[in-house]
Amino acid sequence: MSQEVHAASRNHQPAAGREADGQSRPRAVGIATGVGLCAVGAAIAMGLGRLVPAVNPMLIAIVLGALVANLVAIPGWIRPGLDFSSKRLLRVGVALLGLQLMFSDVIDLGWGVIAVVVAIVVLGMAGTMYAGKLLGLSWTQRVLIACGFSICGAAAVAAADGVVDAKEEELLTAVALVVVFGTLMIPTIPLLSHALGLTDRQAGMWAGGSIHEVAQVVAAGGVIGGGALAVATVVKLARVLMLAPVMAYLGARERRVSKGERTNAALPPLVPMFVVAFIGCVALRSSGVLPDAVIAQAKVLQTALLTAAMFALGLGVRVSLLRSVGPRPFVLAALSTVWVAAVALVGVWIVG
């Protein structure tokens, strides 16, 4: 994201490494302090997650960060550390997420279910982008919401932000919407599945195909019971795998746009390195060379990194910001949630 966009979106906060009172601080101190604050927030969120297993620590971290941001004044000089956590740590966490998925898991779903997953992501994004255009939202805001609601929640929102030139308020709005609407889906999908007479397998497929966050899918699958949880998790991880081609497409588009707008600046990468690392981690897990102990430890590290990143993102979510963006992003989030769920349900009826 360009420095100009950052400067404008932060209401002309002091430059990194300098407090509002003018006292100079080394940038390294700001980075270390900001990362340390996010580490503390992540530790608290993960501790609360152990006490309440039904709630994922990443969701707790976003809410906790938002509470802190709206109750305490965050000094500007630690902003470099918060930016480092919300971008660098998150990208490493997304890459490590690949170690939780094997290509064989996706193939075992069957080509019919795989086709449904692709349709959910493609149609979900296309429908969201079209509805957002009708609502008059910016292209970048639509992209962030479409990725978050069609692929894998806040991680996909932040991943897309690493490719497109979105404003900070657009990023924070999309993350907040994922939390709100994804959480509402946890009780809704099990209730509707029962009302529609879906089997446990069908209900699990629907949960995995329609709910935004991996953690939210796990929670809904547990509520449904039976064999729904395993099916829901694999279907959701198959959607996560779609992160790679979608980011590659967005990267290619940014390069085409940049060729016409930039002369001396370097073009953005065709495929972001963290996406390449994500695919590499999936391939490494699929190879079978990693022992279970390493995979388990990697999952803990991945959760810690993503939780710290979500806390950093939460620190940017302010009530005044959400009020200022108006109702249109909320309307798009509601429409996208219903649309993705509808596409997934039709797919379940066809192949389930």
C-alpha positions, 0 to 999 in steps of 0.5 A, a space after each residue: 500500500 503506498 505511503 500516500 494512502 497510508 498517510 491520508 488514511 491515518 489522518 496525518 499521524 506523525 511520521 513513523 518513529 516520532 511521537 505527537 509531542 515531537 520526541 524522536 524515537 528510533 524506528 526499531 523501537 517502534 517496531 519492537 514495541 508494536 510487535 510486542 503489544 500484538 504478541 501480548 494481545 495474541 497471548 491473551 486471545 489464545 488464553 481466552 480461546 482455551 477457556 472458551 474453545 467454541 470461539 477462535 482466538 483470531 476472532 477474539 483478537 480482532 474484538 480485543 484489538 477493537 476494544 483497546 483501540 476505542 478505549 485507549 489512545 494508541 501512540 503513533 510511534 508504535 505504528 510501524 510495529 503494528 503495520 509489521 504485524 498486520 502485514 508481515 506476520 500475517 503473510 507468514 501465517 497464511 503461508 503456514 496455513 498450507 501445512 494444514 492441507 494436503 492435495 489428497 484431501 481435496 482430491 478425495 472430495 471428488 470432482 463434483 465437490 471440487 467443481 462446487 468449491 470453484 463455483 462458490 469462489 468464482 460466482 461468489 466473487 463475481 456476484 459480490 463485485 457486481 452488487 458492490 458496483 451497483 452500490 457505488 463502492 470502490 473497486 478495492 473495497 469490493 475486492 476485499 469484501 469479495 475475497 473475504 466472503 468467498 474464500 477465507 475471511 480476514 486472512 483473504 482480506 489481508 492477503 488481497 490487501 497485499 496485492 491491490 492498492 486499498 485504503 486502510 479504512 477499506 481493509 479494516 471495514 472488510 475485516 470487521 464485516 467478516 467477523 460480524 457476518 461470519 459469526 452470525 452464520 455459525 448458528 444460522 447454517 445449522 438451524 437452516 440445515 435442520 429445517 431443510 432436512 439436509 443430511 450431516 454430510 450435506 450440512 457439513 458441505 454447506 457450512 464449509 462452502 458458505 461460512 467465511 472463516 475456517 474457525 467459524 466453519 469448525 464451530 458450525 460443524 461442531 454444532 451440526 454434529 455427526 460427520 459434518 465437522 470433518 466434511 466442513 473442514 476439508 471443503 473450507 480448506 479447499 476454498 482456502 486453496 483457491 486463494 492462490 489462483 485468485 491472488 495470482 489473477 489480482 497480481 496479474 491485473 495490478 501489473 497490467 494497470 501498473 504498466 500504464 501508470 508507472 514509469 520508474 516504479 517497480 511492477 508488483 509481483 505476478 504472484 506474491 511470495 507468500 502465496 508461493 510459500 502457501 502452495 509450497 507448504 501444501 506440497 510439503 505437507 502432501 509429500 508426507 516427509 513432515 512428522 506429525 509433531 512438526 505439523 502440530 507445532 507449525 499449527 500453533 505457530 500459524 495460529 499465534 502469527 495470525 492471532 497477532 496479525 488480527 489483533 493489529 488489524 483490530 487496533 485499527 477498527 474504530 467505531 467512528 471509522 465504521 460510522 464514516 464508511 456508511 451503510 453500503 459496505 454492510 449492505 454488500 456484506 449481507 448480500 454477499 453472505 446470502 449469495 455465497 450461501 445460496 450458491 453453496 446450497 445449490 451445489 450441495 443439492 446437486 452433488 450431495 
